[in-house]
Amino acid sequence: MAAIPDGPVKSETELEVKPDSVNDIAGNPNVVQGIGGTPKTSPSVAATVASVTPPDITDRQTLLAVLQFLKKNKLLESEETLRKESGLCLDNEEQSGSVDGGSVCATGDAEGSDASLLSRVSGVTSAPAAAAVTGAPVPAKVTSATSAGDDQPDVSVVLSAYSQQGDPALYQVYYSGLKKFIESVLDCHRAELSQVFYPLFVHMYLELVYNQHEAEAKDFFDKFHGDQECYYQDDLRVLSGLTKKEHMKGNETLLDFRTSKFVLRISRDSYQLLKRHLQERQNNQIWNIIQEHLYIDIFDGMPRSKSQIDSMSGSLAGEARREANKAKVFYGLLKEPEIEVPLDDEDEEAENEEGKPKKKKPKKDSLGSKSKKQDPNAPQQNRIPLPELKDSDKLDKIMNMKEATKRIRLGPDSLPSICFYTFLNAYQGLTAVDFTDDSSLIAGGFADSTVRVWSVTPKKLRGVKSAADLSLIDKESDDVLERIMDEKTASESKILYGHSGPVYGTSFSPDRNYLLSCSEDGTVRLWSLQTFTCLVGYKGHNYPVWDTQFSPYGYYFVSGGHDRVARLWATDHYQPLRMFSGHLADVTSTRFHPNCNYVVTGSADRTIRLWDVLTGNCVRILTGHKGPIHSLAFSPNGKFLASGATDGRILLWDIGHGVMIGELKGHTDTIYALKFSRDGEILASGSMDNTVKLWDATKAFDDIETDDFTAATGHITLPENSQDILLGTYVTKSTAVVHVHFTRRNLLLAAGSYNP
Amino acid sequence: MASVKSAPKDAQVMVQILKDMGITEYEPRVINQMLEFTYRYVTTILEDAKIYSSHAKKSNVDADDVRLAIQCRMDQSFTSPPPRDFLLEVARQKNQTPLPLIKPYCGPRLPPDRYCLTAPNYRLKSLQKKGSSVGRITAPRLSVGAVTSRPSTPTLGNPAQTVSVTNKPVTPVSLSGQRFTVQIPTSQSSTIKSAATSTNTVQNVLINPSLIGSKNIVITTNMVSSQTSSNEANSLKRKHEDDDDYDAL
């Protein structure tokens, strides 16, 4: 079942299907379930409706609504039965009723009126005592809702879901009743059932606001918002500013919150308790809300403890369903191509140093040929098309391998040295930093919409010569790549102008030819690092783009922004190739997997999603952070993911199983930078609290035990070992750390801007 | 910082709003910015509402007018990102197409030139009076790469810069990494004076940005201007002709 109903029609069927799956199949004669279902249940509907005492105006209208609905769904027999049972007096009303119904159908779109009719019906039958209250305003509200649906069809559909309502004054009574019940329940169930409070609170509040009961809404909010978990306080603050129905229309995040179901994972025992309690009562609005807006993922087994629940909850959509994390993920790395490494005379580290005649036998790259067999967890080489290896790339790889031999092995007793690049006089304008892979260039994105590139090495930055001069050089000379550079333009840094808004993300291409930058103006720009000019502006997001990254092989890049989608682009297509849509709030961070087949996005809705580049599907949903996620890092072996958010925690995830395997507490402010060392032994994190912390990654990943139960249910008990894993804390002088980077020899570079 | 007592009531309201939304650290100018925004927003809405109410021939502005004004402004300035089902639908369609294969060995992989920002963003103006008896000379249809950065080449009325003139007829030449000039033989009119007074003007360089090469190629089309007298007459009228130049192309 899709996580999100992709249309109001589907939501209807889900409403029908869900009662069957959620409840026992004992054929519970609950009136609520039978709506719009099989014909044999509709006479029971008719019976209940007819049994309500003398049909006054409101009941007649609801009867007409039911008739309309049945007619629309071609349930002609049941329509006949209902008509017969409810009496012929309806015939007179039918004319006006059908006109009314017709106008309802005409103004909105058909699906909208279906859903609204359905909600009217279910609202009425579940609260017969309150029918007098609901009946009259409900049709009026429905028409107004559907007529106001000329802006966006789904807004009216979504908002019309609130046309059902109980007595506004009784909402507090319902909620406190539930509170009392949950407090009286056994300890082991209480933690699980308490998960219901937050979504219920928000939905009830929004219902009151939508139906324009401002005073009751305010009272409700004031009374109960303090009871919610502390990590929802940010959301509640936003809610507190939302007091009128008009405020709801512009807020896309809230609208998404409405259409998608908040997922709760409750054990079967706890769920039975809750269901029994709620169904005992007759006019219970809470049961309606739970059925409509919550998805309860039931599992068999022990109820979870409070700490277990707390570690996984916090996102705007609840937790992830078990099915969402079941797809196979190819987290292995692609095979490196075999490259012949020629020995050259200047290589001092050659084995034969003692003066023996050096053998000129070329060394083969031993890394690639170790296993001829395909790693079962690695994707096929040609699963996604990748650019071929150019000669310059091969040279780069050879350099990389040479550097790798000189790499320092890190560990708890051999910590890296940290070289910090402080941006002075940036006036709080530094918003993004990136290093090239070989650490020769730094790019800084600034709030004044410039991008500046510096050279870290003594070698200056040069632009390519002009055409006139290029024609004069000798193309056959060995150092032609040097000669094409124009010495007159040599400088330490270059400034790139072009954006019209603060630059929020920068990324170098692996071959150091291009630089990407994304900005608040909604564009992603590709700059050439040979001419230091802008080559392309990719327009697709019309809203601020928060992050962008080149793929490890170049050619593809991913960007994510305020429009809640992440897009995959290729440098030679002016439109995106893939759109990763599903987040409820802005996409704040986007990263490629080392094998280039997956993209991970972190969002302001506090979830992390892993997307498959080939199909565009979301293959993993990871919840647990309590704030927007600002940094993501894959381990070099591709198996694990580290994520940092505004809550100051770093969470470690096993991608293959889709479970959380570690939590690193220590930072006190947003973590903007995360990087694993080159061999994955150390995780470095930089944060707004002016520190860089080093964590022992091997230890953190060794401790995991993914037995079958954990993998199946996703329940983890996290060890409280943050202190053991923390290897060192390095404080800067009031410089927030924006980026960390390990050089090829495992020296740690970090960057930030000094703000005293 | 001004004491709280002397701050105007609106500013105190702003401070309270920031406190309610949980913002504890902010520069003092933020209050001013918020006040300015509020004032501008409210006056815009009310002005719009006045227009709507006068359009509806009402004597007073009432709540409906204000509501309408707010709605129109919202759609105009404060747009929100597309709704979720729309995004899901678009994503579904886009994700169905397979990833395009990558052509090997084709240099810098960039989109077609009209989507790039690599074309020159200026054109060169010509001094030649259009519509005169000399006749309209259009630049030859030769594809040209990006213009060189050398400023000296496009000379306007600088007789010292005599560029080499060849009498070859215009032919589409193959582009190689050279700089060359092409002379367009002008239609000879009877008023051509001697070469001493001829000035080398550069006709508008027609840049066809469809070809981007790594080597910059410049084509300067040299025209032997017809007569100085007409030029003198033209110089007085040059301002009007500027429009003609742009219209011509």
Interface residues (C-beta under 8 A of the other chain):
Chain A: I4 D6 G7 D151 Q152 D154 V155 Q233 D234 R237 S240 G241 E246 G250 N251 E252 L255 D256 T259 S260 I384 P385 L386 P387 E388 K390 S466 A467 A468 L470 S471 G498 N513 L526 S528 T533 C534 L535 V536 G537 N542 Y543 Y555 H562 D563 R564 V565 A570 T571 D572 H573 Y574 P576 L577 R578 M579 F580 S581 G582 L584 V613 L614 T615 G616 N617
Chain B: D20 M21 G22 I70 M74 D75 F78 S80 P81 P82 P83 R84 D85 F86 L87 L88 E89 V90 A91 K94 N95 T97 L99 P100 L101 I102 P104 Y105 P108 R109 L110 P111 P112 Y115 C116 L117 T118 G145 A146 T148 S149 R150 G177 Q178 R179 S214 K215 N216 I217 V218
